Structures are given as C-alpha cells and as structure tokens.
Amino acid sequence: MRVGITGHRGLPPQVEQHVRALLDAAVTGHDPAELVGISCIADGPDSWFAETVLTHGGRLEVVVPATAYRNSLPAEHHPTYDRLFAAAADVHETGLTDSDSAAHMAGSEILVGLVDELLAVWDGQPARGYGGTADVVTYAHQTGTPVHVLWPHDATR
C-alpha cells in the first residue's frame, strides 16, 4: 500500500499532538511489510508522517519539489529533513529549481500520482495560496485518488 501525505504546516502544539495520534492510527493500520509512505518531508505533518512510517517498519519515498526546496524550509527543520531524506528508499524530483507555489504543487501532483491513497491533515478550508493542502486534495479527487482527511474535532490552525 502506497500512502501519501499532505497537510497544514505551523499547527499549534495542542493540534500537533492530536494530528500525530491520528497519523499513528492511520499508519499502524497497514502491514509494515507492504507500507510505502510518500512525503515531501516538510516541517509538520509531512515529516511526522514520514517518521511514523519508518517507526512502524514501512519504507519511505521522498518527493523533492525543487532544488531549492530544503533551503526554503525553516532552518531548525533541516536536521530532520536531512535525516528523513537519508532514510528514503527512493527520491522523486520535479526537475524545478525555485521552491515556489508552482513547484510545491508540481511535487504534490507527482506524490498523488505515486499513491494508492492520500492522507490529508486538512481543516476543510480553501488553500491560503496556490499549491496548499486544499489544492492537493482537489487534485487527488480529480485523479480518483482516495483521500482520508485527518483533522481533530474542533481544532483550528
């Protein structure tokens, strides 16, 4: 089973705690021998999911939206990004250089094309900018990829 992730970054700590539990439940529902998690490994749900997949014994594949992607992430996330990137069984790249909204959406489109299902840490609201979580969910629906929304009851961003 190939499972991808998309989700909101910058979640408050109390929401993070609930999201991590939801991700853990979603991942542990799969046989680790057959589980491949696919992520862009950004800070937040992307990396929490990747860590959970690896802890559960699954394989990790990484999608890199742009050559400059890592440097566009918060500096404090770089060690986590580097550790997860090094643990990846495979890496998929868009071939784009600039880490902008178009590259992020291109990376998400590649990710959706690689998965059997998409987990979406999504509050149900429209994207705050092109390539946001809502856009990825819409794209997944358009391609017929099943989407499982993980959002704690009464949580806000």
trRosetta pair geometry for C-beta under 8 A, 3 or more apart (Angstrom, degrees):
i j d omega theta_ij theta_ji phi_ij phi_ji
1 30 5.2 -122 61 -140 138 127
1 31 7.6 117 11 43 112 81
1 34 5.5 66 8 128 76 103
1 35 5.8 -15 65 -103 92 58
1 36 7.2 -175 90 29 45 73
1 116 5.5 -99 -155 51 67 143
1 117 7.3 -10 -177 19 104 108
2 36 4.7 -19 -109 71 72 109
2 38 6.3 27 -178 -16 93 120
2 114 6.1 -116 161 142 140 74
2 115 4.7 -148 122 -128 96 52
2 116 4.8 117 54 -4 78 89
2 117 7.9 151 88 27 57 62
3 26 7.7 164 -175 146 152 108
3 27 7.6 -172 83 -106 156 70
3 30 6.9 -130 -22 -45 139 160
3 35 6.8 -23 13 -154 115 87
3 36 7.1 156 23 81 66 54
3 37 5.6 -28 73 -109 92 62
3 38 7.0 175 87 20 39 80
3 53 7.7 -173 70 -98 113 123
3 115 6.0 66 -134 -150 14 115
3 116 6.9 -43 -72 55 55 87
3 117 5.5 -16 -116 70 77 89
3 118 7.6 153 -165 -99 61 25
3 119 6.3 36 175 -15 106 104
4 37 7.6 131 -99 -167 31 55
4 38 4.4 -36 -98 73 80 102
4 39 7.0 160 -152 -73 63 52
4 111 4.8 125 -146 163 140 101
4 112 6.4 -129 60 -88 165 42
4 114 6.8 111 -67 75 123 92
4 115 3.8 -98 -15 -56 107 155
4 117 7.4 -169 29 97 74 43
4 118 4.8 -25 71 -113 101 74
4 119 7.0 -168 92 25 47 71
5 23 7.9 25 -116 -126 130 116
5 37 7.1 17 -19 -171 111 98
5 38 7.4 -180 12 83 74 56
5 39 5.0 4 43 -102 115 95
5 45 5.9 -158 172 137 121 98
5 46 5.5 158 104 -112 123 54
5 49 4.1 166 -75 46 159 171
5 50 7.6 -115 25 -43 147 72
5 118 7.4 164 -84 -162 17 68
5 119 5.1 -17 -106 67 68 100
5 120 7.9 159 -158 -84 48 35
5 121 7.4 17 -168 -5 94 100
6 45 7.7 37 128 97 20 130
6 46 7.8 10 -117 -79 29 90
6 108 6.2 52 -100 -134 124 115
6 111 7.5 138 -63 102 96 146
6 118 6.4 8 7 -179 104 114
6 119 7.5 173 30 89 60 55
6 120 5.2 -8 68 -115 95 75
6 121 7.3 -156 101 31 48 71
6 122 7.3 23 103 -56 96 109
6 133 5.2 149 142 -129 105 76
6 136 4.2 -165 -137 104 166 153
6 137 6.9 -150 79 -52 141 73
7 19 7.5 117 -169 -164 148 138
7 44 6.2 -151 102 132 107 112
7 45 3.1 -4 73 55 150 152
7 46 6.6 -164 44 -42 99 66
7 49 7.8 146 4 -27 136 126
7 119 7.7 -16 -52 118 112 86
7 120 6.4 161 -79 -167 71 43
7 121 2.9 30 -128 50 123 106
7 122 6.6 -122 -118 -52 61 64
7 133 5.9 38 -126 -106 18 130
7 150 7.8 -32 -100 65 124 103
8 11 5.9 100 103 -64 104 98
8 44 6.8 -111 108 173 46 150
8 45 7.0 73 51 -3 48 126
8 121 5.9 -114 24 112 75 96
8 122 6.8 131 -26 -104 97 44
8 123 6.7 18 -29 -11 148 100
8 133 5.6 -59 -58 -24 68 147
8 157 5.7 -94 166 -109 156 125
9 42 6.1 -72 -83 132 127 123
9 43 5.8 75 -143 86 114 84
9 44 4.0 -152 -119 -12 63 152
9 45 7.6 -119 -81 17 53 83
9 46 8.0 -20 -81 5 94 105
10 44 6.7 -44 -9 -77 38 133
10 157 7.3 58 96 -173 92 100
11 15 4.4 -114 174 93 111 119
11 16 5.0 147 96 -64 112 77
11 19 6.4 43 109 -3 170 148
11 44 6.2 114 5 -137 98 109
11 45 7.7 69 -9 -40 135 93
11 121 7.8 -69 -54 151 146 130
11 157 6.4 -83 -112 -129 68 71
12 15 4.8 85 59 12 80 105
12 16 6.9 -139 97 -12 37 90
12 156 7.8 32 9 83 128 70
12 157 7.6 158 -9 -164 90 32
13 16 5.3 -51 -143 32 33 118
13 17 6.6 39 158 -25 64 99
14 17 5.8 -44 -152 26 33 115
14 18 7.1 28 151 -11 60 104
14 155 7.9 -167 109 -124 90 96
15 18 5.9 -59 -155 40 37 108
15 19 6.0 36 150 -21 71 109
15 152 6.1 -158 -139 33 71 132
15 155 4.6 108 -117 -159 104 124
15 156 7.5 -121 -73 60 137 37
15 157 7.4 -73 36 -102 178 43
16 19 5.7 -58 -143 39 30 111
16 20 6.2 34 158 -23 66 104
16 44 7.8 -114 -111 -136 101 70
16 48 7.7 -173 -162 -75 88 152
17 20 6.0 -52 -150 32 26 112
17 21 6.9 24 151 -16 59 105
18 21 5.7 -56 -154 35 34 111
18 22 6.4 34 150 -18 67 105
18 152 3.7 31 132 -78 148 142
18 155 6.4 -148 67 -76 147 138
19 22 5.5 -53 -148 37 35 112
19 23 6.2 36 153 -19 67 105
19 45 6.1 -86 162 -93 135 99
19 48 6.9 79 118 95 104 162
19 121 5.4 46 -147 -137 125 130
19 150 6.6 104 -141 129 74 112
19 151 7.9 -7 -98 -116 91 39
19 152 6.6 -93 -58 -26 65 106
20 23 5.7 -53 -146 37 31 112
20 24 6.3 35 153 -23 64 105
20 48 5.4 -110 -103 -168 82 134
20 52 7.7 172 -159 -66 73 126
21 24 5.6 -51 -147 34 31 114
21 25 6.5 31 154 -18 63 104
22 25 5.8 -54 -150 36 31 110
22 26 6.3 30 153 -19 65 107
22 121 7.7 135 85 -105 132 94
22 150 4.2 145 142 -168 136 118
22 151 7.9 58 -94 -26 178 14
22 152 7.0 -138 -35 -64 133 77
23 26 5.7 -56 -146 37 32 111
23 27 6.1 25 158 -15 67 110
23 45 6.9 178 -73 -148 137 84
23 48 5.6 120 48 125 169 107
23 49 5.2 -123 -153 -93 131 70
23 52 5.2 174 134 -4 108 165
23 119 7.1 103 -116 154 78 155
23 121 7.6 -24 -66 -71 106 119
23 150 6.6 111 -65 144 63 167
24 27 6.0 -60 -143 40 27 106
24 28 6.0 16 164 -11 65 114
24 52 5.5 -137 -92 -137 60 131
25 28 6.3 -59 -135 42 24 103
25 29 6.6 36 158 -32 58 105
26 29 6.1 -57 -163 20 27 117
26 119 5.6 91 154 -107 161 138
26 148 6.8 156 -128 108 128 142
26 150 6.4 -75 -41 -76 141 139
27 30 6.3 -65 -171 29 42 106
27 35 7.1 81 -163 -161 78 152
27 37 7.2 -8 -120 -80 112 128
27 49 7.2 163 -64 -153 125 70
27 52 4.6 161 10 135 164 115
27 53 5.7 -131 -140 -81 132 58
27 56 5.1 -160 143 -24 113 157
27 58 7.1 -117 -167 -1 104 140
28 56 5.8 -150 -88 -118 66 128
30 34 6.7 -122 171 79 98 91
30 35 4.3 107 120 -85 129 115
30 56 7.6 73 68 142 91 147
30 58 7.1 35 98 -80 123 132
31 34 4.5 46 81 26 107 105
31 35 6.5 -178 82 -30 49 91
32 35 5.4 -52 -131 24 34 119
32 56 5.1 -160 -99 140 108 83
32 57 3.3 38 179 82 146 108
32 58 5.1 -121 -148 -59 68 66
33 57 7.4 -17 -57 127 50 116
35 53 6.3 -156 139 -149 120 92
35 56 6.7 -15 73 105 159 123
35 57 7.6 94 50 88 120 70
35 58 3.3 -66 99 -111 110 123
35 59 7.0 165 100 25 63 66
36 53 8.0 38 -176 -168 21 135
36 58 6.4 -168 -82 177 23 106
36 59 4.8 -20 -112 71 74 100
36 60 7.6 162 -162 -91 62 16
36 61 6.0 25 176 -5 106 110
36 89 7.7 -89 -133 50 101 137
37 49 6.1 -176 -169 146 133 95
37 50 6.0 172 118 -111 132 52
37 52 7.8 137 -90 78 164 80
37 53 3.2 -92 -5 -92 147 161
37 54 7.8 -93 39 -36 135 64
37 58 5.5 90 -13 113 98 136
37 59 7.2 -179 25 88 69 47
37 60 5.3 -24 70 -108 96 66
37 61 7.2 180 89 28 46 68
38 60 7.8 146 -90 -163 34 53
38 61 4.7 -17 -106 71 81 101
38 62 7.7 -179 -154 -83 60 18
38 63 6.5 52 174 -23 96 105
38 92 8.0 10 -153 19 114 130
38 111 5.5 166 131 -148 116 85
38 114 5.3 159 -125 99 170 126
38 115 5.6 -136 40 -72 133 104
39 46 4.7 139 -172 -168 110 81
39 47 7.3 148 151 -76 145 35
39 49 5.6 164 -87 85 137 114
39 50 4.5 -112 45 -64 155 105
39 53 7.9 -169 -15 7 126 142
39 60 7.0 -40 28 -157 106 98
39 61 7.8 138 23 81 60 55
39 62 6.4 -33 75 -114 68 61
39 63 7.1 -154 106 23 21 87
39 84 7.7 -52 85 164 126 138
39 111 7.6 54 -105 -131 18 131
40 46 5.3 -57 63 -145 74 146
40 62 7.1 90 -126 -165 25 73
40 63 5.0 -50 -86 74 72 91
40 64 7.3 131 -143 -95 76 28
40 65 6.1 19 -138 -28 128 102
40 69 7.6 -111 -177 -178 105 144
40 104 7.8 56 -153 -143 169 75
40 107 5.4 72 -100 146 126 134
40 108 7.4 -46 -40 -74 135 67
40 111 6.7 -71 -45 -64 91 142
41 46 5.2 -171 -104 139 13 111
41 47 5.2 67 -159 -86 66 77
41 50 5.3 9 -100 -24 90 160
41 62 5.6 -25 -9 -128 122 108
41 80 7.8 -167 176 128 103 88
41 81 5.6 126 131 -129 115 71
41 84 4.7 176 -137 103 140 142
41 85 6.6 -160 71 -61 164 75
42 46 4.3 80 43 36 72 147
42 47 6.7 -120 84 -27 32 93
42 73 6.0 -164 -139 -108 73 120
42 77 7.6 11 -177 163 49 156
42 81 7.9 8 -113 -96 26 110
43 46 7.4 47 51 50 13 104
43 47 6.1 -20 -120 6 30 131
43 73 5.9 144 -16 -166 100 109
43 74 5.7 3 -25 31 155 110
43 77 4.0 -94 -72 -101 111 147
43 80 7.3 94 -101 71 75 138
43 81 7.9 -58 -58 -57 71 102
44 47 6.7 101 54 27 32 91
44 48 6.8 -57 153 -5 33 108
44 121 7.7 -156 153 81 105 148
45 48 5.4 -58 -133 42 33 112
45 49 5.8 37 165 -23 69 106
45 121 4.0 -158 -96 19 160 150
46 49 6.1 -61 -156 34 21 110
46 50 6.6 18 151 -16 60 109
47 50 5.4 -51 -144 37 38 114
47 51 6.2 41 156 -20 68 103
47 77 7.2 -157 -31 -158 159 109
47 80 5.4 45 -163 145 149 126
47 81 7.2 -82 -94 -80 127 60
47 84 6.1 -135 -134 -36 87 159
48 51 5.9 -54 -149 37 29 111
48 52 6.4 29 152 -19 63 109
49 52 5.7 -59 -150 37 30 112
49 53 6.4 33 153 -22 66 104
49 119 6.7 167 -117 73 139 137
50 53 5.7 -50 -149 32 31 113
50 54 6.5 25 155 -13 63 107
50 60 5.4 63 -154 -131 90 132
50 62 7.8 32 -118 -89 139 88
50 84 4.9 50 130 -148 144 133
50 87 8.0 130 164 78 109 124
51 54 6.0 -59 -151 40 30 108
51 55 6.1 30 154 -19 66 110
51 84 7.1 -78 -65 -92 71 115
52 55 5.7 -54 -142 39 30 112
52 56 6.1 28 157 -18 64 110
53 56 5.9 -63 -150 39 26 109
53 58 4.2 -74 -176 69 83 122
53 59 7.5 -47 154 71 116 23
53 60 5.5 127 97 -80 130 88
54 57 7.8 65 -180 -58 30 14
54 58 6.8 -87 -75 63 28 72
54 60 5.7 -23 -65 -35 96 124
54 84 7.7 -142 -25 -125 144 80
54 87 5.9 6 -108 153 143 148
59 89 4.5 -12 -172 -8 113 147
60 84 6.7 -108 155 -171 159 85
60 87 5.7 46 48 114 136 97
60 88 5.1 -91 107 -109 96 59
60 89 6.2 139 64 3 52 86
61 88 6.0 81 -131 -160 29 98
61 89 6.0 -56 -76 60 72 87
61 90 4.5 -11 -122 65 101 92
61 91 7.2 -174 -166 -80 70 29
61 92 6.7 42 163 -9 110 103
61 114 7.1 -118 98 154 145 149
62 84 7.0 126 -85 132 126 95
62 85 5.8 12 -52 -117 174 65
62 88 4.2 -64 -5 -103 108 148
62 90 7.6 -174 30 94 64 50
62 91 5.0 -14 68 -115 96 75
62 92 7.2 -172 95 28 48 70
63 91 7.8 154 -92 -164 24 57
63 92 4.8 -24 -108 72 72 103
63 93 7.6 162 -161 -84 55 30
63 94 7.8 61 178 -41 92 86
63 107 4.9 137 138 -170 114 91
63 108 7.8 139 109 -75 151 29
63 110 5.3 159 -140 91 130 116
63 111 4.7 -102 -8 -70 160 93
63 114 7.6 -173 -68 16 121 146
64 67 7.7 58 147 -83 121 32
64 69 5.6 -172 -167 34 77 148
64 70 7.9 -27 -139 -39 107 89
64 91 6.2 18 -12 -176 112 104
64 92 7.1 177 20 85 71 48
64 93 4.7 -16 64 -106 104 79
64 94 7.1 -129 96 6 63 80
64 107 6.9 -113 112 -118 18 123
65 69 5.0 125 56 -93 85 134
65 94 5.5 18 -157 -4 40 134
65 96 6.7 -31 156 60 62 120
65 99 6.4 92 93 -128 110 77
65 103 4.3 107 155 146 101 90
65 104 5.1 10 -151 -95 163 40
65 106 6.3 122 -149 71 84 87
65 107 3.1 -72 -90 -37 86 139
65 108 7.7 10 -94 -22 116 66
66 69 4.6 138 59 -49 74 89
66 72 7.7 40 69 1 121 137
66 94 6.4 -30 -71 54 54 122
66 96 4.5 -57 -105 99 86 95
66 97 5.8 31 -167 129 99 12
66 98 5.7 -67 -160 86 150 25
66 99 4.3 -163 64 -80 135 62
66 100 7.4 76 -45 13 161 60
66 103 3.9 5 -50 -175 116 154
66 104 8.0 -48 -11 -54 109 56
66 107 7.5 -88 -21 -48 67 122
67 96 7.3 -143 -2 104 79 48
67 97 4.7 -20 31 -132 117 57
67 99 8.0 -123 64 -49 47 87
68 71 5.4 -62 -169 50 70 111
68 72 5.9 74 134 -32 87 105
68 97 6.1 51 -9 163 103 62
68 98 5.9 -10 37 -129 133 32
68 99 4.4 -123 94 -14 90 101
69 72 5.8 -65 -153 32 31 111
69 73 7.1 33 154 -26 65 100
69 99 4.5 148 -93 -103 49 121
69 103 7.1 -144 -78 134 99 132
69 107 7.7 84 -101 -66 146 155
70 73 6.0 -55 -163 21 36 112
70 78 6.7 77 175 -121 99 84
70 81 5.7 152 -134 138 94 149
70 82 7.9 69 -148 -67 134 75
70 85 7.9 -18 -93 -52 126 153
71 99 7.3 -180 65 3 77 146
72 99 3.8 -140 -13 98 151 149
73 77 4.9 -88 149 77 116 130
73 78 6.8 152 89 -70 110 65
73 81 6.1 125 75 -58 158 150
74 77 4.7 88 69 0 86 107
74 78 7.9 -126 102 -26 52 76
75 78 5.7 -24 -163 -11 45 118
76 79 7.9 -42 178 19 42 97
77 80 5.4 -62 -165 46 61 112
77 81 5.6 65 138 -27 86 106
78 81 5.4 -55 -140 39 32 114
78 82 6.0 32 161 -21 67 106
79 82 5.7 -53 -144 37 30 111
79 83 6.3 30 157 -20 64 107
80 83 5.8 -55 -146 36 30 110
80 84 6.3 22 158 -12 65 109
81 84 6.1 -63 -147 42 26 105
81 85 5.9 28 156 -22 65 111
82 85 5.7 -53 -141 37 28 113
82 86 6.3 29 158 -20 62 107
83 86 5.9 -57 -151 35 27 111
83 87 6.6 20 152 -15 61 110
84 87 5.6 -60 -149 39 34 110
84 88 6.9 57 149 -48 63 89
85 88 5.7 -32 -160 -6 36 119
85 91 7.4 38 -157 -97 83 123
88 91 5.5 79 119 -67 146 82
92 110 5.5 -175 136 153 131 133
92 111 7.8 164 75 -76 137 59
92 114 6.8 -142 -25 -60 166 151
94 103 6.0 168 69 -152 158 78
94 106 4.5 82 -135 121 140 121
94 107 5.4 -83 -44 -72 125 70
94 110 6.3 -140 -84 -23 80 141
96 102 7.4 -170 -139 107 160 95
96 103 4.3 -155 99 -111 148 104
96 106 6.1 106 -15 65 139 152
98 103 6.1 -168 91 -28 63 138
99 103 5.6 -106 -128 76 35 145
99 104 7.3 64 -172 -54 69 88
100 103 5.3 97 49 12 60 101
100 104 7.1 -116 108 -6 32 93
101 104 5.6 -55 -145 36 32 112
101 105 6.3 28 158 -15 66 105
101 129 5.7 -115 -104 144 131 106
101 130 4.2 81 163 80 136 95
101 131 4.3 -178 -168 10 74 129
102 105 5.9 -56 -148 38 29 107
102 106 6.3 32 151 -21 64 107
102 130 7.2 10 -67 117 55 128
102 131 7.0 -130 -68 -56 16 133
103 106 5.5 -53 -145 37 33 114
103 107 6.3 36 154 -20 65 104
103 131 8.0 24 66 -119 44 159
104 107 5.7 -52 -150 35 30 113
104 108 6.4 30 151 -17 63 107
104 131 4.0 95 89 163 106 143
105 108 5.5 -54 -147 39 35 113
105 109 6.3 40 152 -23 66 102
105 130 6.3 -49 -44 151 136 87
105 131 3.6 -112 -53 -103 88 93
105 135 6.2 -51 -113 125 110 136
105 136 7.5 -152 -128 -76 67 78
105 139 7.8 146 -164 -45 92 153
106 109 5.6 -50 -148 33 32 113
106 110 6.7 34 152 -18 63 101
107 110 5.7 -52 -153 34 34 111
107 111 6.3 36 149 -21 65 106
108 111 5.3 -50 -146 36 35 117
108 112 6.3 37 155 -20 67 102
108 131 6.6 158 8 -158 135 81
108 135 7.6 96 90 102 157 95
108 136 4.4 -97 -178 -109 142 110
108 139 6.8 110 123 56 109 150
109 112 5.8 -49 -145 35 31 110
109 113 6.4 32 154 -19 61 108
109 139 6.1 -95 -98 173 78 151
110 113 5.7 -62 -154 38 30 113
110 114 6.5 25 153 -20 65 111
111 114 5.9 -67 -155 35 30 110
111 115 6.6 14 159 -17 66 117
111 118 7.9 91 128 -112 101 108
111 136 7.9 -6 71 -151 123 122
112 115 6.2 -70 -145 35 30 106
112 118 6.1 -15 -115 -73 81 135
112 136 6.9 -176 -56 -168 122 84
112 139 5.8 -159 -11 116 170 108
112 140 4.9 -141 -133 -91 126 79
112 143 5.9 120 144 42 123 151
112 145 5.4 -151 -170 8 93 165
113 143 7.2 -104 -85 -166 66 161
115 118 5.8 107 97 -70 148 72
115 145 6.4 68 85 -154 95 131
116 145 7.7 165 167 -146 18 87
116 146 7.5 -1 145 37 62 106
117 145 6.9 157 -120 175 30 84
117 146 4.6 -32 -118 78 88 102
117 147 7.4 167 -168 -86 74 24
117 148 6.3 29 169 -6 119 107
118 136 7.5 -160 -179 145 148 102
118 137 7.5 -175 110 -108 137 59
118 140 4.7 -84 21 -124 153 154
118 145 5.5 62 -12 135 111 120
118 146 7.1 175 25 92 72 51
118 147 4.9 -23 71 -108 102 71
118 148 7.2 176 88 24 50 68
119 147 7.9 141 -103 -160 15 59
119 148 5.4 -29 -109 71 63 97
119 150 5.8 9 -173 -5 99 122
120 133 6.2 124 -163 -175 99 105
120 136 7.1 173 -113 95 111 107
120 137 5.1 49 -118 -86 160 108
120 140 7.7 -146 -57 27 125 153
120 147 5.4 10 -8 -171 126 106
120 148 7.0 164 21 78 77 43
120 149 5.0 -36 74 -105 102 62
120 150 6.8 161 76 22 44 74
121 133 7.2 -92 76 -131 61 145
121 150 5.3 -36 -94 76 65 97
121 151 6.7 129 -160 -80 52 71
122 125 7.9 -158 176 33 81 61
122 133 4.7 -176 -102 146 99 130
122 134 6.7 130 -152 -75 125 61
122 137 5.9 21 -78 -51 170 141
122 149 5.4 -79 55 -136 102 99
122 150 7.8 91 21 51 66 54
122 151 6.0 -78 74 -59 45 122
123 151 5.6 143 -97 -138 45 141
123 155 7.1 -123 -106 95 101 93
123 156 7.3 64 -130 -131 143 41
123 157 5.9 -98 -31 -33 152 106
124 149 7.3 48 -70 -160 83 153
124 151 6.9 -101 -23 16 91 170
125 134 6.7 -94 99 -62 46 133
126 132 7.9 77 149 79 53 136
126 134 5.1 -136 -151 76 34 173
127 130 6.8 89 118 -99 142 18
127 131 7.2 146 -170 61 149 31
127 132 2.9 152 -148 57 102 121
127 133 6.4 171 -100 47 86 54
127 134 4.0 -137 -44 48 77 103
127 135 4.7 -3 -41 -22 153 94
128 132 5.5 128 34 -89 64 157
129 132 5.5 117 58 -43 58 111
130 135 6.4 71 -160 -66 48 164
131 135 5.6 -75 -95 70 11 147
131 136 7.5 42 -172 -50 47 90
132 135 5.4 100 55 9 60 103
132 136 7.4 -118 112 -4 33 92
133 136 5.7 -57 -149 35 34 111
133 137 6.3 34 154 -19 68 105
134 137 5.6 -52 -147 36 33 113
134 138 6.3 36 153 -20 65 105
135 138 5.6 -52 -148 36 32 113
135 139 6.3 34 152 -19 64 105
136 139 5.6 -51 -148 36 32 112
136 140 6.4 35 152 -21 64 104
137 140 5.7 -53 -148 34 31 112
137 141 6.5 33 153 -18 64 104
137 147 5.5 84 -143 -145 84 159
137 149 7.6 28 -121 -85 136 99
138 141 5.7 -54 -151 35 32 112
138 142 6.4 33 151 -21 65 106
139 142 5.6 -54 -149 35 33 114
139 143 6.4 19 156 -10 66 109
140 143 6.0 -65 -148 43 30 102
140 145 4.1 -84 -164 71 84 113
140 146 7.9 -50 160 76 114 15
140 147 5.0 109 107 -67 138 112
141 144 7.7 42 -177 -70 30 23
141 145 7.5 -82 -59 54 22 72
141 147 6.4 -47 -63 -6 79 132
151 155 6.2 -145 175 52 79 122
152 155 3.9 81 73 -32 98 130
